[in-house]
């Protein structure tokens, strides 16, 4: 969940949608803000962790936005590309 939120940019509205997808309905603004603060802490800890403690695999990740025709209209589809 942390990685998904980080990739999505973690706006309050996106965090609210993610939480609702997990079955938590109608979170309050203070709950969403608290989750976003907690997420910021987790991401900061992950980004600043030491890399010299044990094996560390290299992974490159990027995202592509593709326009796809479907159902008589064109929609954006996001594709995560990772190589290691």
Order of alpha helices (4+ residues) and beta strands (2+ residues): alpha-alpha-alpha-beta-beta
